[in-house]
Amino acid sequence: MDDLRTVSKDVDANNTKISAKNVQVYYGDTHAIKDVNVEIKERTVTAFIGPSGCGKSTFLRSINRMNDTIDICRVEGDILIDGKDIYDRDIDPVQLRARVGMVFQKPNPFPKSIYDNIAYGPKIHGLAKSKADMDEIVEKSLRRGAIWNEVKDRLHAPGTGLSGGQQQRLCIARAIATEPEVLLMDEPCSALDPIATSQVEELIDQLRENYTVVIVTHSMQQAARVSQKTAFFHLGNLVEYGSTDDIFTNPKDPRTESYISGRIG
Amino acid sequence: MTDISSGSLLLTTTDKVRASLAKRHRKQRILQGFGIAAISIAFLMLFILLWSQIATGYKAFMQTNITLDIYVDPAEINVDRLPRGDFDDVLTAALLEKLPNVDATDRAAVREASGIFSNGAQFDLRDRIVEDPSLIGQTINMRMPVSDPYDQLYKELLDRETPEELRRLNDLQIANYDQLLDAGAITSKLNTGLITNADSRFPELAGLKGALLGSFWALLVCFLIAFPLGIGAAVYLEEFAPKNKISDFIEVNINNLAAVPSVVFGLLALSVFIGLFGLPRSVPFVGGLTLALMTMPTIIIATRAALKAVPPSIREAALGVGASKQQVVFGHVVPLAMPGILTGTIIGLAQALGETAPLLLIGMNAFITSAPGSPFDSATALPTQIFIWADSPERGFVSRTSAAILVLLTFLIMMNAIAIYLRSKFERKW
């Protein structure tokens, strides 16, 4: 924990990357996210914790407008990335998602080769000028995804043939292949065994150097291990947000304390 | 739960469960019994169908032929008068040579004897001589199909014990036949004419070429229209259309369309394609259009089911790296759904191949003796050909009808086998 404290001090010096102002999300008549205000720091791992159905995933999916694909979902309020509202009319969600990558709960590689999985994003966005460029992007992404050594000899084998933990790191590598600024992770370890989980957690810690990472997690231990900032959601409200250290050792809100100590959730 | 004996309350629960267990097991056995019975009955039906068709149809796959040395007499056939000439006289002369008992001056006896020739025999001979006039004056060896009653006699479908006046062949004709058989002039060979000949009034000459090509052209037209339209409609409805009352209404109607009786489509085609647009009757093009109307709902429903079956995680993955909706659909969802789409399409086409009623209404049951060279030539289709043959009085058409049914079933089985192969080959684990 001493370690974490030093990290959180660093983080407070960082700039704000994502800023949410009075965000409301509705699913039809259900008010899923109520008046959330949060400032997410650059090059930081921010964890969203809270009991099931508290809205943490919904809020995460608002940050790259994945909720747009759900007809009945409506988002109000402002979410700003680098001071620019991503729900502005002139923002194309396709372009936004190239800047804000996402990793999902269940590893979901395309049923294509490992190479093609990584190359897909850069290809559709026209990021590689030549085959050599693409090879370089693929290698760099796989290295950053901490999976290069395991797959470098079988880049053209199907991505679906990898183990669960490898698939998830492949998906992380795929997400960072488009050079995003923000990486959203929706319970990325919930389908993985403990060894794969620790590998992915280690990777998340490395990613902090280059990316702003927002991770939704069910596991408080995981939040404590990987994040510098933690936000606790409960029934659609953002109850408490602060340095991970403070949230876990010195929660201000009684609901946070109940959740941390295992009395609710 | 092995140390359950520790509490008396638990024991009674166990006993109760055990008591009900026998009843539950019995119910399960009864259910399984019903299942096995149902499958057995279904198989019995299938067996009866196949057996009845094979039992009557297999004989049509062989054809009885007569082989004769024919002297092409220049007195009867003049090179200058070709293609006219007394070809039937030449054939009769060759036949009488084999039948010394028949008095060549007895016109009635000669006529009865020459009844063994199929009506097509003299035309076959004519075609051969027109092609090569140098054959005039020579003796050629020629194998020709025998006429239907003799074919039946060879296949033992004509009973020699029947009283003469009720038989299609009299005693003298049978005696002639036996003499020819002893001389080795009568042989039976694989009936390639069944596939290579077009339709004919004479069973021994009738074949399925016209019907096969008619079905081929009709299915091709049907596929070219129904496949792109069906996929287009399904992709739009499933992936792009807003979910509202209008799309619900369209969906309900497409499902209804799949259940509309085929004869209705035939009437529609008759009044619209033929009546309004003035397209010709009896042509595979119109047949294909009609079948496309019927196949499209099947393809739309199968395609939508296949698109729905693509897991949402794949769509999310593609959206997550910044693919546009169109890239997600055509880059990921449709390719992954393709095995299901193809399976549905092939099953729809197999249905179309067996469809009879709409083709009857647009006149594809006409009597047409030449095979179509394009979708705009008059033709029959396999099921309508079966319909025509089943309606024909000649005995020879009975087995040919069954043979045609077997050919149709073979094609249907092949198409379904392809569908199963595609499904298993491209099946993916997510």
Interface residues (C-beta under 8 A of the other chain):
Chain A: N64 M66 T69 D71 V94 Q95 L96 R97 A98 G101 M102 V103 F104 K106 N108 P109 F110 P111 Y120 G121 I124 H125 T160 C171 R174 A175 A177 T178
Chain B: P242 K243 P311 S313 I314 R315 E316 A317 A318 L319 G320 V321 G322 A323 S324 Q327 G331 H332 L336 R428 K429 W430
